[in-house]
Every structure is written in structure tokens, then in C-alpha cells.
Amino acid sequence: MQNALSVDVEEWWHILNLPSSPPPERWDSLPATVEGNTQRLLEILEASNTRATFFVLGWVARRHPDLVRSIHAASHELACHGDMHELCYEQGEAAFEADLRRARATLEDLVGAVVIGYRAPGFSILDTTPWAFEVIHRVGFRYDSSVFPAPRQHGGISDAQRDPYRMKLASGAELAEFPMSVAEWGRFRVAYAGGGYLRLFPYPLIRAGMRSANRVGRPACVYVHPREVDPDHPRMEMGAMRRFRSYVNLRSTEPKLRRLLTEFRFAPLRDVLRERRLLDSAA
């Protein structure tokens, strides 16, 4: 079975809901690591002949246009992670739409190709923000990957469907959705395949979660951030618990990713959705 592999392309300081997060006017003065770390991920994927989806921030694309072109030239899927890494539910509908339009235009102008996929920063689309899906469709995206079907710090729709599906919008339109991977342990849903979860859990548990999903015909969706393959990237000030969640087991990310690439088949989200006939071949 083809599983989905994705990279959320953002800088080391793009950590949400943190008082010490630098304001956008300081970003250009901070040491940049996203380009080198993303190139590292491109090398890892090339070594295993694997293609992935790269959800790129519009701000990152404007600062590192050659990186975006490198992703596209290597036949990976280029997708959108918004423009300024803001929580959807804090933006409101009008600001959210403006953010998405600017980011999508930036990416498409750089590579001369249509961008059809979107993922919200922090998976911050909630059951209280159904307008967000209407905006995503209205801006021109063909699929979304923002639904986190479990409780989490910022975001999460606890009872959401776990399989990729086509979402019927209030307007009558439809949008393909590729939710994040969670396992059901008793009455709890637990994520296992991306970000801090990928770093925190031992590899046998991650592998078991993916095998369990594949056995019932469900593709898993693994995601990483460029900073997670760089154990020595700069640190931000935060409390002990948040520091643990943000930086625990950074040195385990690359070895785990390499093992996953040898034991499972991966493809961009777009290709997995097409395989399941949730996107037509022209998308």
C-alpha cells in the first residue's frame, strides 16, 4: 500500500502559541536553517527514490525561492502551508483567505505550476471553523490535509473520519481531505506518525500503527519538519513541558525516517488521493 509522506517547510522559530516566538518583523534578522535542513530531507528521499509532498510557507518561499524550485525540480509535490504560519481559528475568515491567496500565488509564480494541496499551520482547523474549508476550496485548492482526528493543543476534531475522503461543503462543493494518522487504543485516539509523535514514540510502536492502518486499507500519513533532522538547531525559550514536546528525541527523527522509507511505500498526498479516486488524474 502507498502511504503518504509530507514535510511542513517552516523555520525553527515557527512554533505556535509561544510567548517567546519572534514577531514577523524580526524574522529576516534570525539565523535561517530551513534551506539546509530541507535540502537534507531532499537528499534522504533521493537516496530511497521516494517522492513526498512539501507544504511550504509563503514567507519561506519568498525568502528561499531556489529551495522551492529545487523541490519542484526533484518531482516532489509542492503544496501550501499558508503564508505567515498563523492559527486559522485566530485569523478569521477574511484574513485566512487573504493569507492563502498570497501564499498560493507566491508558490505558483515561482514554479509555473498549479498548487492544489493545503495544510493549516498547527492543524488549526476545528469543528468551530467550518468556513475554513469553504475558503480553501474558494481559493482554488483541490484537497486539504488539516484535519487532526484527535484532541491536541491547537486544533483537532476528535470525531473526524480517519480515512481519506471527499468532504461535502455547505456550498454544495466537495473537497478531498487527507487527515492525519491516529490509532485507536481503547477509547482514545493517539497520533503516532509525525512531528513530536514521531520523535517521542519508539520505532516499533510507529511501525505497528502503520501496519495496523494498512491492514484495514488505510494509508498512513507521515509528516516531519525540517528542524527535526537538525538536532543542533537554535532553541527558543519555553517552559519545561513545552520544551520536552518541542525538542525531545531530535536525534531519532532521521534514523526513524530512514527505517520507514525502507519498510513502507510512500508517495505524495496527491498521488495517494488519486489512487483512491478522491482526486481525478488531471488534478
C-alpha atoms as an extended CHARMM CRD file, in Angstrom:
* protein
*
       283  EXT
         1         1  MET       CA              0.0000000000        0.0000000000        0.0000000000  PROA      1               0.0000000000
         2         2  GLN       CA              1.1700000000        3.5230000000       -0.7580000000  PROA      2               0.0000000000
         3         3  ASN       CA              1.3370000000        5.7190000000        2.3250000000  PROA      3               0.0000000000
         4         4  ALA       CA              1.7060000000        9.5000000000        2.2250000000  PROA      4               0.0000000000
         5         5  LEU       CA              4.8530000000       11.3640000000        3.2240000000  PROA      5               0.0000000000
         6         6  SER       CA              4.8790000000       15.1030000000        3.8230000000  PROA      6               0.0000000000
         7         7  VAL       CA              7.1920000000       17.8740000000        5.0020000000  PROA      7               0.0000000000
         8         8  ASP       CA              5.9000000000       21.0750000000        6.6120000000  PROA      8               0.0000000000
         9         9  VAL       CA              8.5050000000       23.5590000000        5.3830000000  PROA      9               0.0000000000
        10        10  GLU       CA              8.9120000000       26.2090000000        8.0640000000  PROA      10              0.0000000000
        11        11  GLU       CA             11.6980000000       27.7380000000       10.1490000000  PROA      11              0.0000000000
        12        12  TRP       CA             12.9150000000       26.6460000000       13.5800000000  PROA      12              0.0000000000
        13        13  TRP       CA             11.0800000000       29.5330000000       15.2550000000  PROA      13              0.0000000000
        14        14  HSD       CA              7.6890000000       28.7550000000       13.7190000000  PROA      14              0.0000000000
        15        15  ILE       CA              6.3660000000       27.2110000000       16.9220000000  PROA      15              0.0000000000
        16        16  LEU       CA              2.7900000000       28.2220000000       17.6870000000  PROA      16              0.0000000000
        17        17  ASN       CA              1.2280000000       29.5940000000       20.8760000000  PROA      17              0.0000000000
        18        18  LEU       CA              4.5600000000       30.5200000000       22.4100000000  PROA      18              0.0000000000
        19        19  PRO       CA              5.1840000000       33.8930000000       24.1110000000  PROA      19              0.0000000000
        20        20  SER       CA              8.8400000000       33.8690000000       23.0750000000  PROA      20              0.0000000000
        21        21  SER       CA              8.0620000000       33.4300000000       19.3710000000  PROA      21              0.0000000000
        22        22  PRO       CA              9.6840000000       36.3000000000       17.4710000000  PROA      22              0.0000000000
        23        23  PRO       CA              7.3480000000       38.7000000000       15.6370000000  PROA      23              0.0000000000
        24        24  PRO       CA              7.4620000000       38.6710000000       11.8150000000  PROA      24              0.0000000000
        25        25  GLU       CA              9.4080000000       41.9310000000       11.6920000000  PROA      25              0.0000000000
        26        26  ARG       CA             12.3650000000       40.0980000000       13.2980000000  PROA      26              0.0000000000
        27        27  TRP       CA             12.3250000000       37.0260000000       11.0710000000  PROA      27              0.0000000000
        28        28  ASP       CA             14.7300000000       38.3490000000        8.4430000000  PROA      28              0.0000000000
        29        29  SER       CA             17.3620000000       39.0100000000       11.1080000000  PROA      29              0.0000000000
        30        30  LEU       CA             17.3050000000       35.4900000000       12.5880000000  PROA      30              0.0000000000
        31        31  PRO       CA             19.6820000000       32.6960000000       11.5380000000  PROA      31              0.0000000000
        32        32  ALA       CA             17.9700000000       30.6480000000        8.8280000000  PROA      32              0.0000000000
        33        33  THR       CA             18.1760000000       26.8420000000        8.8960000000  PROA      33              0.0000000000
        34        34  VAL       CA             15.1880000000       25.8000000000        6.7680000000  PROA      34              0.0000000000
        35        35  GLU       CA             17.0370000000       25.7230000000        3.4600000000  PROA      35              0.0000000000
        36        36  GLY       CA             19.8880000000       23.4710000000        4.5960000000  PROA      36              0.0000000000
        37        37  ASN       CA             17.5930000000       21.1720000000        6.5650000000  PROA      37              0.0000000000
        38        38  THR       CA             15.1200000000       20.8350000000        3.7040000000  PROA      38              0.0000000000
        39        39  GLN       CA             17.9760000000       20.0380000000        1.3470000000  PROA      39              0.0000000000
        40        40  ARG       CA             18.9710000000       17.3160000000        3.8120000000  PROA      40              0.0000000000
        41        41  LEU       CA             15.4810000000       15.8440000000        3.5750000000  PROA      41              0.0000000000
        42        42  LEU       CA             15.6350000000       16.0110000000       -0.2220000000  PROA      42              0.0000000000
        43        43  GLU       CA             18.8730000000       14.0030000000       -0.1260000000  PROA      43              0.0000000000
        44        44  ILE       CA             17.3460000000       11.3880000000        2.1960000000  PROA      44              0.0000000000
        45        45  LEU       CA             14.3490000000       10.9940000000       -0.1210000000  PROA      45              0.0000000000
        46        46  GLU       CA             16.5070000000       10.8490000000       -3.2270000000  PROA      46              0.0000000000
        47        47  ALA       CA             18.5790000000        8.0430000000       -1.7050000000  PROA      47              0.0000000000
        48        48  SER       CA             15.4450000000        5.9130000000       -1.3500000000  PROA      48              0.0000000000
        49        49  ASN       CA             13.8580000000        7.0830000000       -4.6190000000  PROA      49              0.0000000000
        50        50  THR       CA             10.8740000000        8.4340000000       -2.6760000000  PROA      50              0.0000000000
        51        51  ARG       CA              8.6860000000       11.4120000000       -3.5620000000  PROA      51              0.0000000000
        52        52  ALA       CA              6.7770000000       13.4260000000       -0.9690000000  PROA      52              0.0000000000
        53        53  THR       CA              4.5480000000       16.4650000000       -0.5580000000  PROA      53              0.0000000000
        54        54  PHE       CA              6.2450000000       19.6310000000        0.6790000000  PROA      54              0.0000000000
        55        55  PHE       CA              3.8100000000       22.0390000000        2.3460000000  PROA      55              0.0000000000
        56        56  VAL       CA              5.7370000000       25.3120000000        2.0660000000  PROA      56              0.0000000000
        57        57  LEU       CA              5.0480000000       28.5950000000        3.8480000000  PROA      57              0.0000000000
        58        58  GLY       CA              4.6780000000       31.5500000000        1.5100000000  PROA      58              0.0000000000
        59        59  TRP       CA              7.1290000000       33.5380000000        3.6440000000  PROA      59              0.0000000000
        60        60  VAL       CA              9.7430000000       30.7820000000        3.3440000000  PROA      60              0.0000000000
        61        61  ALA       CA              9.1910000000       30.6300000000       -0.4130000000  PROA      61              0.0000000000
        62        62  ARG       CA              9.8140000000       34.3470000000       -0.8220000000  PROA      62              0.0000000000
        63        63  ARG       CA             12.9820000000       34.1820000000        1.2810000000  PROA      63              0.0000000000
        64        64  HSD       CA             14.2990000000       30.9880000000       -0.3470000000  PROA      64              0.0000000000
        65        65  PRO       CA             12.9090000000       30.8350000000       -3.9010000000  PROA      65              0.0000000000
        66        66  ASP       CA             15.6510000000       28.4850000000       -5.1150000000  PROA      66              0.0000000000
        67        67  LEU       CA             14.6480000000       25.9680000000       -2.4390000000  PROA      67              0.0000000000
        68        68  VAL       CA             11.0950000000       25.9080000000       -3.7790000000  PROA      68              0.0000000000
        69        69  ARG       CA             12.3810000000       25.4190000000       -7.3040000000  PROA      69              0.0000000000
        70        70  SER       CA             14.6180000000       22.5670000000       -6.0940000000  PROA      70              0.0000000000
        71        71  ILE       CA             11.6520000000       20.7880000000       -4.5110000000  PROA      71              0.0000000000
        72        72  HSD       CA              9.6550000000       21.1160000000       -7.7140000000  PROA      72              0.0000000000
        73        73  ALA       CA             12.5830000000       20.1200000000       -9.9500000000  PROA      73              0.0000000000
        74        74  ALA       CA             13.0630000000       16.9160000000       -7.9360000000  PROA      74              0.0000000000
        75        75  SER       CA              9.4780000000       15.8840000000       -8.8500000000  PROA      75              0.0000000000
        76        76  HSD       CA              8.0900000000       16.2660000000       -5.3470000000  PROA      76              0.0000000000
        77        77  GLU       CA              4.6310000000       17.7310000000       -4.8970000000  PROA      77              0.0000000000
        78        78  LEU       CA              4.6540000000       21.4070000000       -3.9530000000  PROA      78              0.0000000000
        79        79  ALA       CA              1.7650000000       22.3240000000       -1.6520000000  PROA      79              0.0000000000
        80        80  CYS       CA              0.8140000000       25.2580000000        0.5690000000  PROA      80              0.0000000000
        81        81  HSD       CA              1.2170000000       25.7120000000        4.3390000000  PROA      81              0.0000000000
        82        82  GLY       CA             -0.2570000000       29.2110000000        4.4150000000  PROA      82              0.0000000000
        83        83  ASP       CA              1.7230000000       32.4100000000        4.2620000000  PROA      83              0.0000000000
        84        84  MET       CA              2.7610000000       33.6040000000        7.7390000000  PROA      84              0.0000000000
        85        85  HSD       CA              2.1890000000       30.5000000000        9.9070000000  PROA      85              0.0000000000
        86        86  GLU       CA             -0.8380000000       31.7720000000       11.7910000000  PROA      86              0.0000000000
        87        87  LEU       CA             -3.5040000000       29.7140000000       13.5190000000  PROA      87              0.0000000000
        88        88  CYS       CA             -6.5840000000       29.5250000000       11.3160000000  PROA      88              0.0000000000
        89        89  TYR       CA             -9.0570000000       29.9600000000       14.1690000000  PROA      89              0.0000000000
        90        90  GLU       CA             -7.3090000000       33.1570000000       15.2940000000  PROA      90              0.0000000000
        91        91  GLN       CA             -7.2680000000       34.7280000000       11.8220000000  PROA      91              0.0000000000
        92        92  GLY       CA            -10.9400000000       34.8260000000       10.9720000000  PROA      92              0.0000000000
        93        93  GLU       CA            -12.3760000000       34.1440000000        7.5310000000  PROA      93              0.0000000000
        94        94  ALA       CA            -11.2530000000       37.2640000000        5.6380000000  PROA      94              0.0000000000
        95        95  ALA       CA             -7.6670000000       37.2360000000        6.9340000000  PROA      95              0.0000000000
        96        96  PHE       CA             -7.4300000000       33.4740000000        6.3750000000  PROA      96              0.0000000000
        97        97  GLU       CA             -8.4790000000       33.8610000000        2.7510000000  PROA      97              0.0000000000
        98        98  ALA       CA             -6.0110000000       36.6930000000        2.1230000000  PROA      98              0.0000000000
        99        99  ASP       CA             -3.2170000000       34.6180000000        3.7010000000  PROA      99              0.0000000000
       100       100  LEU       CA             -3.9770000000       31.6100000000        1.4870000000  PROA      100             0.0000000000
       101       101  ARG       CA             -4.2660000000       33.6280000000       -1.7090000000  PROA      101             0.0000000000
       102       102  ARG       CA             -0.9120000000       35.3300000000       -1.1430000000  PROA      102             0.0000000000
       103       103  ALA       CA              0.8590000000       32.0540000000       -0.3050000000  PROA      103             0.0000000000
       104       104  ARG       CA             -0.5970000000       30.1300000000       -3.2430000000  PROA      104             0.0000000000
       105       105  ALA       CA              0.2560000000       32.9110000000       -5.6900000000  PROA      105             0.0000000000
       106       106  THR       CA              3.8270000000       33.0200000000       -4.3710000000  PROA      106             0.0000000000
       107       107  LEU       CA              4.3580000000       29.2900000000       -4.8800000000  PROA      107             0.0000000000
       108       108  GLU       CA              2.7100000000       29.1250000000       -8.2900000000  PROA      108             0.0000000000
       109       109  ASP       CA              4.6550000000       32.1340000000       -9.5790000000  PROA      109             0.0000000000
       110       110  LEU       CA              7.9490000000       30.5180000000       -8.5420000000  PROA      110             0.0000000000
       111       111  VAL       CA              7.4260000000       27.1920000000      -10.3290000000  PROA      111             0.0000000000
       112       112  GLY       CA              4.8530000000       27.9840000000      -13.0030000000  PROA      112             0.0000000000
       113       113  ALA       CA              2.5890000000       25.1370000000      -11.9060000000  PROA      113             0.0000000000
       114       114  VAL       CA             -0.7560000000       24.8550000000      -10.1310000000  PROA      114             0.0000000000
       115       115  VAL       CA             -0.6750000000       24.1410000000       -6.3860000000  PROA      115             0.0000000000
       116       116  ILE       CA             -3.6500000000       22.0230000000       -5.3320000000  PROA      116             0.0000000000
       117       117  GLY       CA             -2.9320000000       20.9990000000       -1.7070000000  PROA      117             0.0000000000
       118       118  TYR       CA             -3.1520000000       22.8960000000        1.5800000000  PROA      118             0.0000000000
       119       119  ARG       CA             -2.3250000000       22.1770000000        5.2350000000  PROA      119             0.0000000000
       120       120  ALA       CA             -3.1100000000       24.6350000000        8.0400000000  PROA      120             0.0000000000
       121       121  PRO       CA             -0.3280000000       25.5840000000       10.4690000000  PROA      121             0.0000000000
       122       122  GLY       CA             -0.7460000000       23.5330000000       13.6140000000  PROA      122             0.0000000000
       123       123  PHE       CA             -3.6510000000       21.6280000000       12.0010000000  PROA      123             0.0000000000
       124       124  SER       CA             -5.6790000000       24.5460000000       13.3240000000  PROA      124             0.0000000000
       125       125  ILE       CA             -8.9970000000       23.8920000000       11.6050000000  PROA      125             0.0000000000
       126       126  LEU       CA            -11.6110000000       22.9880000000       14.1970000000  PROA      126             0.0000000000
       127       127  ASP       CA            -15.2210000000       21.8820000000       14.1630000000  PROA      127             0.0000000000
       128       128  THR       CA            -15.9830000000       25.5130000000       15.0960000000  PROA      128             0.0000000000
       129       129  THR       CA            -14.3490000000       26.8410000000       11.9000000000  PROA      129             0.0000000000
       130       130  PRO       CA            -16.2570000000       25.0700000000        9.0830000000  PROA      130             0.0000000000
       131       131  TRP       CA            -15.8840000000       28.2240000000        6.9770000000  PROA      131             0.0000000000
       132       132  ALA       CA            -12.1990000000       27.3810000000        6.5970000000  PROA      132             0.0000000000
       133       133  PHE       CA            -12.9370000000       24.5040000000        4.2190000000  PROA      133             0.0000000000
       134       134  GLU       CA            -15.1250000000       26.7840000000        2.0930000000  PROA      134             0.0000000000
       135       135  VAL       CA            -12.2340000000       29.2640000000        1.8730000000  PROA      135             0.0000000000
       136       136  ILE       CA             -9.7410000000       26.5370000000        0.9480000000  PROA      136             0.0000000000
       137       137  HSD       CA            -11.9900000000       25.4390000000       -1.9010000000  PROA      137             0.0000000000
       138       138  ARG       CA            -12.7780000000       29.0080000000       -2.9900000000  PROA      138             0.0000000000
       139       139  VAL       CA             -9.0760000000       29.8970000000       -3.2200000000  PROA      139             0.0000000000
       140       140  GLY       CA             -8.6240000000       27.0060000000       -5.6470000000  PROA      140             0.0000000000
       141       141  PHE       CA             -7.1560000000       24.1090000000       -3.6620000000  PROA      141             0.0000000000
       142       142  ARG       CA             -8.3830000000       20.6510000000       -4.5890000000  PROA      142             0.0000000000
       143       143  TYR       CA             -7.5310000000       18.9200000000       -1.3360000000  PROA      143             0.0000000000
       144       144  ASP       CA             -6.8500000000       19.7070000000        2.3010000000  PROA      144             0.0000000000
       145       145  SER       CA             -4.7100000000       17.9280000000        4.9030000000  PROA      145             0.0000000000
       146       146  SER       CA             -5.5130000000       19.9320000000        8.0370000000  PROA      146             0.0000000000
       147       147  VAL       CA             -7.8530000000       17.6040000000        9.9180000000  PROA      147             0.0000000000
       148       148  PHE       CA             -6.3080000000       16.0620000000       13.0010000000  PROA      148             0.0000000000
       149       149  PRO       CA             -8.8320000000       13.4120000000       14.1380000000  PROA      149             0.0000000000
       150       150  ALA       CA             -7.8430000000       13.5170000000       17.8190000000  PROA      150             0.0000000000
       151       151  PRO       CA             -7.5700000000       16.1170000000       20.6000000000  PROA      151             0.0000000000
       152       152  ARG       CA             -4.4140000000       18.2330000000       20.5390000000  PROA      152             0.0000000000
       153       153  GLN       CA             -3.0250000000       21.5060000000       21.8660000000  PROA      153             0.0000000000
       154       154  HSD       CA             -4.1420000000       23.7250000000       18.9910000000  PROA      154             0.0000000000
       155       155  GLY       CA             -6.5390000000       22.0680000000       16.6390000000  PROA      155             0.0000000000
       156       156  GLY       CA             -8.0740000000       18.6510000000       16.4310000000  PROA      156             0.0000000000
       157       157  ILE       CA            -11.5300000000       17.3650000000       15.5120000000  PROA      157             0.0000000000
       158       158  SER       CA            -11.8870000000       14.4090000000       17.8410000000  PROA      158             0.0000000000
       159       159  ASP       CA            -14.6030000000       12.5170000000       15.9680000000  PROA      159             0.0000000000
       160       160  ALA       CA            -13.3680000000       13.1840000000       12.4360000000  PROA      160             0.0000000000
       161       161  GLN       CA            -13.0760000000       10.3910000000        9.9020000000  PROA      161             0.0000000000
       162       162  ARG       CA             -9.6770000000        8.6580000000        9.8350000000  PROA      162             0.0000000000
       163       163  ASP       CA             -9.6510000000        7.5790000000        6.1800000000  PROA      163             0.0000000000
       164       164  PRO       CA             -9.0690000000        9.9950000000        3.3140000000  PROA      164             0.0000000000
       165       165  TYR       CA            -12.4740000000       11.0840000000        1.9940000000  PROA      165             0.0000000000
       166       166  ARG       CA            -14.3790000000       13.6640000000       -0.0130000000  PROA      166             0.0000000000
       167       167  MET       CA            -15.9110000000       16.3580000000        2.1710000000  PROA      167             0.0000000000
       168       168  LYS       CA            -19.2830000000       17.8440000000        1.2170000000  PROA      168             0.0000000000
       169       169  LEU       CA            -19.2650000000       21.5840000000        1.8950000000  PROA      169             0.0000000000
       170       170  ALA       CA            -22.2380000000       23.7550000000        2.8340000000  PROA      170             0.0000000000
       171       171  SER       CA            -21.9510000000       25.4760000000       -0.5370000000  PROA      171             0.0000000000
       172       172  GLY       CA            -22.5120000000       22.1540000000       -2.2940000000  PROA      172             0.0000000000
       173       173  ALA       CA            -18.8950000000       21.8970000000       -3.4400000000  PROA      173             0.0000000000
       174       174  GLU       CA            -16.6170000000       18.9980000000       -2.4930000000  PROA      174             0.0000000000
       175       175  LEU       CA            -13.0670000000       18.9700000000       -1.1750000000  PROA      175             0.0000000000
       176       176  ALA       CA            -10.8220000000       15.9390000000       -0.7710000000  PROA      176             0.0000000000
       177       177  GLU       CA             -9.4620000000       15.5380000000        2.7670000000  PROA      177             0.0000000000
       178       178  PHE       CA             -6.3840000000       13.5830000000        3.8560000000  PROA      178             0.0000000000
       179       179  PRO       CA             -6.4920000000       13.5040000000        7.6820000000  PROA      179             0.0000000000
       180       180  MET       CA             -3.5300000000       12.8400000000        9.9420000000  PROA      180             0.0000000000
       181       181  SER       CA             -2.9090000000        9.3070000000       11.1340000000  PROA      181             0.0000000000
       182       182  VAL       CA             -4.1450000000        8.2870000000       14.5700000000  PROA      182             0.0000000000
       183       183  ALA       CA             -4.5240000000        4.8860000000       16.2050000000  PROA      183             0.0000000000
       184       184  GLU       CA             -7.4270000000        3.9040000000       18.4380000000  PROA      184             0.0000000000
       185       185  TRP       CA             -6.2530000000        2.4990000000       21.7520000000  PROA      185             0.0000000000
       186       186  GLY       CA             -9.3690000000        1.6130000000       23.6570000000  PROA      186             0.0000000000
       187       187  ARG       CA            -11.4930000000        4.7470000000       23.7240000000  PROA      187             0.0000000000
       188       188  PHE       CA             -8.5410000000        7.0160000000       22.9840000000  PROA      188             0.0000000000
       189       189  ARG       CA             -7.1980000000        8.2550000000       19.6790000000  PROA      189             0.0000000000
       190       190  VAL       CA             -3.4450000000        8.7200000000       19.6330000000  PROA      190             0.0000000000
       191       191  ALA       CA             -1.2880000000       10.1770000000       16.8560000000  PROA      191             0.0000000000
       192       192  TYR       CA              1.8820000000        8.2640000000       16.0400000000  PROA      192             0.0000000000
       193       193  ALA       CA              3.2280000000        9.2430000000       12.6380000000  PROA      193             0.0000000000
       194       194  GLY       CA              4.5020000000       12.7890000000       12.6120000000  PROA      194             0.0000000000
       195       195  GLY       CA              6.2640000000       15.6650000000       14.3150000000  PROA      195             0.0000000000
       196       196  GLY       CA              6.6410000000       15.2760000000       18.0610000000  PROA      196             0.0000000000
       197       197  TYR       CA              4.7950000000       11.9500000000       17.9890000000  PROA      197             0.0000000000
       198       198  LEU       CA              7.3580000000       10.5420000000       15.5710000000  PROA      198             0.0000000000
       199       199  ARG       CA             10.1430000000       11.7170000000       17.8790000000  PROA      199             0.0000000000
       200       200  LEU       CA              8.5140000000       10.6430000000       21.1410000000  PROA      200             0.0000000000
       201       201  PHE       CA              7.3660000000        7.1030000000       20.3620000000  PROA      201             0.0000000000
       202       202  PRO       CA              9.7260000000        4.1520000000       19.8550000000  PROA      202             0.0000000000
       203       203  TYR       CA             10.0320000000        2.9270000000       16.2980000000  PROA      203             0.0000000000
       204       204  PRO       CA              8.2700000000       -0.4420000000       16.8720000000  PROA      204             0.0000000000
       205       205  LEU       CA              5.1460000000        1.4040000000       18.0360000000  PROA      205             0.0000000000
       206       206  ILE       CA              5.1820000000        3.6900000000       14.9680000000  PROA      206             0.0000000000
       207       207  ARG       CA              5.6450000000        0.7010000000       12.6840000000  PROA      207             0.0000000000
       208       208  ALA       CA              2.8050000000       -1.1480000000       14.4220000000  PROA      208             0.0000000000
       209       209  GLY       CA              0.4990000000        1.8400000000       13.9470000000  PROA      209             0.0000000000
       210       210  MET       CA              1.2580000000        1.9950000000       10.2370000000  PROA      210             0.0000000000
       211       211  ARG       CA              0.8810000000       -1.7420000000        9.7440000000  PROA      211             0.0000000000
       212       212  SER       CA             -2.4340000000       -1.6920000000       11.5760000000  PROA      212             0.0000000000
       213       213  ALA       CA             -3.7150000000        1.1130000000        9.3270000000  PROA      213             0.0000000000
       214       214  ASN       CA             -2.5240000000       -0.6310000000        6.1590000000  PROA      214             0.0000000000
       215       215  ARG       CA             -4.1520000000       -3.9120000000        7.1770000000  PROA      215             0.0000000000
       216       216  VAL       CA             -7.5820000000       -2.2620000000        7.0520000000  PROA      216             0.0000000000
       217       217  GLY       CA             -6.7950000000       -0.4930000000        3.7860000000  PROA      217             0.0000000000
       218       218  ARG       CA             -5.9990000000        2.8900000000        5.2980000000  PROA      218             0.0000000000
       219       219  PRO       CA             -2.9140000000        4.7920000000        4.0800000000  PROA      219             0.0000000000
       220       220  ALA       CA             -0.8890000000        6.3920000000        6.8430000000  PROA      220             0.0000000000
       221       221  CYS       CA              0.2980000000        9.9860000000        6.6000000000  PROA      221             0.0000000000
       222       222  VAL       CA              3.7720000000       10.6890000000        7.9860000000  PROA      222             0.0000000000
       223       223  TYR       CA              4.9330000000       14.2850000000        8.4050000000  PROA      223             0.0000000000
       224       224  VAL       CA              8.1720000000       15.9310000000        9.5110000000  PROA      224             0.0000000000
       225       225  HSD       CA              9.5560000000       19.4470000000        9.8600000000  PROA      225             0.0000000000
       226       226  PRO       CA             12.9930000000       20.4410000000        8.5380000000  PROA      226             0.0000000000
       227       227  ARG       CA             14.1740000000       21.4180000000       12.0350000000  PROA      227             0.0000000000
       228       228  GLU       CA             13.5580000000       17.8440000000       13.2100000000  PROA      228             0.0000000000
       229       229  VAL       CA             16.5030000000       16.4930000000       11.2140000000  PROA      229             0.0000000000
       230       230  ASP       CA             18.7670000000       19.1390000000       12.7700000000  PROA      230             0.0000000000
       231       231  PRO       CA             19.3570000000       18.3060000000       16.4640000000  PROA      231             0.0000000000
       232       232  ASP       CA             21.5860000000       21.3670000000       16.8520000000  PROA      232             0.0000000000
       233       233  HSD       CA             19.1700000000       23.9920000000       15.5470000000  PROA      233             0.0000000000
       234       234  PRO       CA             18.6590000000       27.1090000000       17.7320000000  PROA      234             0.0000000000
       235       235  ARG       CA             16.3580000000       26.7850000000       20.7220000000  PROA      235             0.0000000000
       236       236  MET       CA             13.5680000000       29.0700000000       21.9170000000  PROA      236             0.0000000000
       237       237  GLU       CA             12.6800000000       29.9640000000       25.4810000000  PROA      237             0.0000000000
       238       238  MET       CA              9.7620000000       27.9100000000       26.8180000000  PROA      238             0.0000000000
       239       239  GLY       CA              8.5750000000       26.0010000000       29.8570000000  PROA      239             0.0000000000
       240       240  ALA       CA              9.8030000000       22.5300000000       30.7040000000  PROA      240             0.0000000000
       241       241  MET       CA              6.8040000000       20.6410000000       29.2960000000  PROA      241             0.0000000000
       242       242  ARG       CA              6.7350000000       22.6040000000       26.0660000000  PROA      242             0.0000000000
       243       243  ARG       CA             10.5000000000       22.2180000000       25.7270000000  PROA      243             0.0000000000
       244       244  PHE       CA             10.0910000000       18.4590000000       26.0760000000  PROA      244             0.0000000000
       245       245  ARG       CA              7.3940000000       18.3400000000       23.4050000000  PROA      245             0.0000000000
       246       246  SER       CA              9.3780000000       20.5490000000       21.0110000000  PROA      246             0.0000000000
       247       247  TYR       CA             12.8520000000       19.0780000000       21.3580000000  PROA      247             0.0000000000
       248       248  VAL       CA             12.6360000000       15.5410000000       22.7460000000  PROA      248             0.0000000000
       249       249  ASN       CA             14.4810000000       12.8650000000       20.7280000000  PROA      249             0.0000000000
       250       250  LEU       CA             15.5030000000       15.1280000000       17.8550000000  PROA      250             0.0000000000
       251       251  ARG       CA             18.3870000000       12.8000000000       17.0590000000  PROA      251             0.0000000000
       252       252  SER       CA             15.9160000000        9.9620000000       16.4790000000  PROA      252             0.0000000000
       253       253  THR       CA             14.0000000000       11.6240000000       13.6300000000  PROA      253             0.0000000000
       254       254  GLU       CA             16.3610000000       10.8990000000       10.7570000000  PROA      254             0.0000000000
       255       255  PRO       CA             17.0440000000        7.2410000000       11.7040000000  PROA      255             0.0000000000
       256       256  LYS       CA             13.3060000000        6.5910000000       12.1350000000  PROA      256             0.0000000000
       257       257  LEU       CA             12.5150000000        8.2520000000        8.8260000000  PROA      257             0.0000000000
       258       258  ARG       CA             15.1660000000        6.1940000000        7.0470000000  PROA      258             0.0000000000
       259       259  ARG       CA             13.7570000000        2.9660000000        8.5200000000  PROA      259             0.0000000000
       260       260  LEU       CA             10.2350000000        3.9050000000        7.4700000000  PROA      260             0.0000000000
       261       261  LEU       CA             11.4610000000        4.5220000000        3.9370000000  PROA      261             0.0000000000
       262       262  THR       CA             12.9140000000        1.0130000000        3.7750000000  PROA      262             0.0000000000
       263       263  GLU       CA              9.8820000000       -0.7810000000        5.2820000000  PROA      263             0.0000000000
       264       264  PHE       CA              6.9400000000        1.0670000000        3.7030000000  PROA      264             0.0000000000
       265       265  ARG       CA              5.9960000000        2.5520000000        0.3460000000  PROA      265             0.0000000000
       266       266  PHE       CA              5.4350000000        6.3100000000        0.2440000000  PROA      266             0.0000000000
       267       267  ALA       CA              4.1590000000        8.8300000000       -2.2720000000  PROA      267             0.0000000000
       268       268  PRO       CA              2.9410000000       12.4410000000       -2.3050000000  PROA      268             0.0000000000
       269       269  LEU       CA             -0.5170000000       13.0330000000       -0.8580000000  PROA      269             0.0000000000
       270       270  ARG       CA             -1.8000000000       13.9970000000       -4.3120000000  PROA      270             0.0000000000
       271       271  ASP       CA             -0.8240000000       10.5950000000       -5.7170000000  PROA      271             0.0000000000
       272       272  VAL       CA             -2.3780000000        8.6240000000       -2.8610000000  PROA      272             0.0000000000
       273       273  LEU       CA             -5.6250000000       10.5750000000       -3.2360000000  PROA      273             0.0000000000
       274       274  ARG       CA             -5.6300000000        9.8800000000       -6.9790000000  PROA      274             0.0000000000
       275       275  GLU       CA             -5.0190000000        6.1830000000       -6.3400000000  PROA      275             0.0000000000
       276       276  ARG       CA             -8.0970000000        6.1490000000       -4.0990000000  PROA      276             0.0000000000
       277       277  ARG       CA            -10.1030000000        8.0510000000       -6.7440000000  PROA      277             0.0000000000
       278       278  LEU       CA            -10.6040000000       11.0270000000       -4.4750000000  PROA      278             0.0000000000
       279       279  LEU       CA             -8.8580000000       13.2960000000       -6.9980000000  PROA      279             0.0000000000
       280       280  ASP       CA             -9.1330000000       12.9990000000      -10.7380000000  PROA      280             0.0000000000
       281       281  SER       CA             -5.9550000000       12.4280000000      -12.7180000000  PROA      281             0.0000000000
       282       282  ALA       CA             -5.9920000000       15.9880000000      -14.0540000000  PROA      282             0.0000000000
       283       283  ALA       CA             -5.6250000000       17.4650000000      -10.5430000000  PROA      283             0.0000000000
